[in-house]
Amino acid sequence: MHFKIPYAHQTVEFDVPDRNLAFYIHRSNMRPAKSAQELVIDALKQPYGTPRINQLAKGKDKIVVLVDDITRPTPVKEVLPVVLEQLCSDRVKEDQVEIIIGLGTHRPMSDSETKDHLGPEVVERFTISNHDFKDETKLLNLGTTELGIPALVNKSVVDADFVLSVGNIVPHNAAGWGGGAKMILPGVSGEESVGMLHIAAGKVRPIKDLVATLDNPMRRDINAIAKKAGLKVIVNTVLNSEDKPIRVFAGEPQQAFREGVGTARQVFCQNVTELADVIVFSTYPADIDYWQAMKALDFAHVGVRKGGTIVLLTPCPERISPTHSTFGQYATKSYKEITEAIENRVIKDLPAAGALLMHSQLREHANIICCSTGLTEEDTRSLGFERASTIDDAMRMAMKRHGDLARVGVLECGEVVPVCDH
């Protein structure tokens, strides 16, 4: 069988003998009934659990709209103008609205990236800022959660009279699902908050028990911090295999999010009848660096048996991570060694420490062969992966390890999750 799967803005092609194919899964091809703008208008007309946003914003002095960054496929350029039009339709002026890019611990977006992501008209009309997770003077401490996560949140968000977020619902390795209140934590939270969240997630063993789950301790604490921070409304998309919105969910953060996850499961969670010996997959669209690609690797490992092999196809033009430079120094350590390093405070970068706990679990579950144009040989070695220059070479290496009868699973992209009852 011949496969063509996305790789950055291109595709990668390869063959799997019919006798070896265990499964091929992809995002649902559900078709949108309307344009993105029409779907947003419909969602804002009938929000879940809240009045319409123009009614909620009426009489408010300071309004903050949170959006995600270029590491996410959210069609912000299509969604945001409709949201802003609704907000500013009833005695709310444009200079009362600030747009904050919820970076979490990602790098700041450049002016050109911001204009491309949000649209030039939005950039010209509204005040826009990048969240700075390291600037403690711009954070407020709202207490501590049940997991011991300090609620350090962007001061501009907490001080606002009305807070709304625009995002996208997809499976996530540290929160079960992305979207919803995640725009607060990690989106506009401090480094320690993000770090403690990732550490709590990394302590879930096996990590597959967290992927695509709705009710988990991390999501509980994310929701709690978002409520303290004043998040009133979310507007979240669910995208199909062509990255087009098939539904938009708006309203009270937890209620609208739960409704959205119901649809997202149909798109991203696909049943398989067996665990594969070899998994081949692309990390698209989580492919700007390994920090993003690792989420997709978490999903892939769910479908491969212990001791199997994962063939990781990822461009990673920004290499391992531009903001977590110490990750590669510890990435070949075992889960036990990482845990001890965290307890002894050897690893200062707490978000990296949490991600390393997840990374070590992946390496201990399966062999990983990396095929990447962005990760260097040194990067690949520091991550503890084998390296292949082409997908064909990677497949030969995997089949040599597991034999001519090895069962091969193929994942179209980095957002699809194999679901197996065995």
MOSULNOR-V465336 format. One record per pair of residues at least 4 apart in sequence whose C-alpha atoms are under 7 Angstrom apart, sorted by the first residue. I is the first residue (numbers start at 1). GAP is how many residues later the second one is. Records with the same first field share a line. If there is no record, write none. Layout:
I: GAP / GAP
This chain:
1: 14 / 15 / 16 / 17
2: 12 / 13 / 14
3: 10 / 11 / 12
4: 7 / 8 / 9 / 10
5: 6 / 7 / 8 / 277 / 407
6: 4 / 5 / 6 / 276 / 278 / 407
7: 4 / 5 / 275 / 277 / 307 / 308
8: 276 / 307
14: 377 / 378
16: 4 / 5
17: 4
20: 385 / 386 / 387 / 388
21: 386 / 387 / 388
22: 254 / 385 / 386 / 387
23: 249 / 386 / 387
24: 385 / 386 / 387
25: 245 / 385 / 386 / 387
26: 385 / 386 / 387 / 390
27: 213 / 214 / 240 / 241 / 389
28: 212 / 213 / 238 / 239 / 240
29: 211 / 212
30: 210 / 216
31: 215
32: 213 / 214
34: 4 / 5
35: 4
36: 4 / 42 / 43 / 209
37: 4 / 41 / 42 / 45
38: 4
39: 4 / 208 / 209
40: 4 / 39 / 42 / 208
41: 4
42: 4
43: 4 / 205 / 206 / 207
44: 8 / 206
45: 7
47: 4 / 5 / 203 / 204
48: 202 / 203 / 204 / 207 / 208
49: 202 / 203 / 206
50: 201 / 202
51: 4 / 5
52: 4
53: 4 / 34
54: 4 / 32 / 33 / 35 / 36
57: 30 / 105
58: 32 / 33 / 34
60: 101 / 102
61: 35 / 100
62: 34 / 35 / 98 / 99 / 100
63: 33 / 34 / 35 / 97 / 98 / 99 / 100
64: 33 / 34 / 35 / 93 / 96 / 98 / 99 / 100
65: 33 / 34 / 35 / 98 / 99 / 100
66: 33 / 34 / 35 / 36 / 98 / 99 / 100 / 117
67: 33 / 34 / 35 / 98 / 99 / 100
68: 4 / 33 / 34 / 35 / 99
69: 32 / 33 / 34
70: 47
71: 215 / 217
73: 212
74: 93 / 94
75: 4
76: 4 / 41 / 42
77: 40 / 41 / 42
79: 4
80: 4
81: 4
82: 4
83: 4
84: 4
85: 4
87: 5
88: 4 / 5 / 6
92: 4
94: 32
95: 31
97: 29
98: 28 / 29 / 30
99: 28 / 29 / 30
100: 28 / 29 / 30 / 31
101: 28 / 29 / 30
102: 28 / 29 / 81 / 85 / 86
103: 5 / 27 / 28 / 84 / 85
104: 29 / 82 / 83 / 84 / 85
105: 28 / 86
106: 217
107: 215 / 216
108: 22
109: 4 / 5
110: 4
111: 4
112: 4
113: 4
114: 4
115: 4 / 5 / 8
116: 4
118: 4 / 5
119: 4
120: 4
121: 4
122: 4
131: 57
133: 56 / 57 / 58
134: 56 / 57
138: 16 / 17
139: 13 / 14 / 15 / 16 / 51
140: 12 / 13 / 14 / 15
141: 10 / 11 / 12
142: 9 / 10 / 86
143: 7 / 8
144: 4 / 5 / 6 / 7
145: 4 / 5 / 76
146: 75
149: 44 / 47 / 48
150: 43
151: 42 / 74
152: 37 / 38 / 41
153: 35 / 36 / 37
154: 4 / 34 / 35
155: 4
156: 4
157: 6 / 72
158: 71 / 72
162: 70
163: 67 / 68 / 69 / 70
164: 67 / 68 / 69 / 70
165: 18 / 68 / 69 / 70
166: 68 / 69 / 70
167: 12 / 68 / 69 / 70
168: 11 / 68 / 69 / 70
169: 8 / 9 / 10 / 67 / 68 / 69 / 91 / 92 / 95
170: 7 / 8 / 9 / 94 / 245
171: 5 / 6 / 7 / 40 / 41 / 244
172: 4 / 5 / 6 / 39 / 40 / 123
173: 37 / 38 / 122 / 125
174: 24 / 27
175: 43 / 44
176: 34 / 35 / 36 / 37 / 38
177: 35 / 36 / 37
178: 4
179: 4 / 57
180: 54 / 73 / 77
181: 4 / 41 / 42 / 45 / 72
182: 4 / 5 / 40
183: 4 / 5
184: 4 / 5 / 42
185: 4 / 9 / 37
186: 8
189: 4 / 5
190: 4
191: 4
192: 4 / 158
193: 4
194: 4 / 157
195: 4 / 155 / 156 / 159
196: 4 / 154
197: 4 / 21
198: 4 / 153 / 156 / 157
199: 4 / 154 / 155
201: 17
202: 152 / 153 / 155 / 156
203: 154
207: 4 / 151
208: 94
211: 88
215: 4
216: 4
217: 4
218: 4
219: 4
220: 4
221: 4
222: 4
223: 4
224: 4
225: 4
226: 4 / 5
227: 4
232: 20 / 21
233: 17 / 18 / 19 / 20
234: 16 / 17 / 18 / 19
235: 13 / 14 / 15 / 16
236: 12 / 13 / 14
237: 8 / 10 / 11 / 12
238: 7 / 8 / 9 / 10 / 26
239: 4 / 5 / 6 / 7
240: 4 / 5 / 6 / 27
249: 7 / 11
250: 6
251: 5
252: 4
253: 4
254: 4
255: 4
256: 4
257: 4
258: 4
260: 4
261: 4
263: 4
264: 4
265: 4
268: 147 / 148 / 149
269: 147 / 148 / 149 / 150
270: 147 / 148 / 149
271: 147 / 148 / 149
272: 146 / 147 / 148
273: 147
274: 146 / 148
275: 28 / 29 / 30
276: 27 / 28 / 29 / 131 / 132 / 133
277: 27 / 28 / 31 / 32 / 129 / 130 / 131
278: 26 / 30 / 31 / 32 / 120 / 129 / 130 / 131
279: 21 / 25 / 30 / 31 / 32 / 129 / 130 / 131
280: 30 / 31 / 32 / 129 / 130 / 131
281: 30 / 31 / 32 / 129 / 130 / 131 / 132
282: 30 / 31 / 32 / 130 / 131 / 132
283: 4 / 10 / 13 / 30 / 31 / 130 / 131
284: 129 / 130
285: 129
286: 6 / 7 / 10 / 128
287: 5 / 6 / 27 / 28 / 29
288: 4 / 28 / 29 / 30
289: 4 / 27 / 28 / 29 / 30 / 31 / 32
290: 4 / 26 / 29 / 30 / 31
291: 29 / 30
293: 4
294: 4
295: 4
296: 4 / 118 / 119
297: 4
298: 4 / 64
299: 118
300: 117
301: 61
302: 116
303: 115
304: 4
306: 59 / 60
307: 58 / 59 / 60
308: 58 / 59
309: 57 / 58 / 59 / 89
310: 56 / 57 / 58 / 59
311: 57 / 58 / 59 / 83
312: 56 / 57 / 58 / 59
313: 57 / 58 / 59
314: 57 / 58
315: 57 / 58 / 59
316: 58 / 59
317: 57
318: 4 / 56
319: 55 / 56
321: 4
324: 28
327: 4 / 25
328: 54 / 55
329: 53
331: 25 / 51 / 52 / 53
332: 50 / 51 / 52
333: 4 / 5 / 27
334: 4 / 26
335: 4 / 22 / 25 / 26
336: 4
337: 4
338: 4 / 19
339: 4
340: 4
341: 4 / 5 / 6
342: 4 / 5 / 11
347: 6
349: 4
350: 4
351: 4
352: 4
353: 4
354: 4
355: 4
356: 4
357: 4
358: 4
359: 4
360: 4
361: 4
362: 4
363: 4
368: 17 / 18
369: 16 / 17 / 18 / 19 / 25
370: 15 / 16 / 17 / 18
371: 16 / 17 / 18 / 19 / 20
375: 4 / 5
376: 4
377: 4
378: 4
379: 4
380: 4 / 5 / 6 / 7
381: 4
388: 5 / 6
389: 4
390: 4
391: 4
392: 4
393: 4
394: 4
395: 4
396: 4
397: 4
398: 4
399: 4 / 5 / 7
402: 4
411: 5
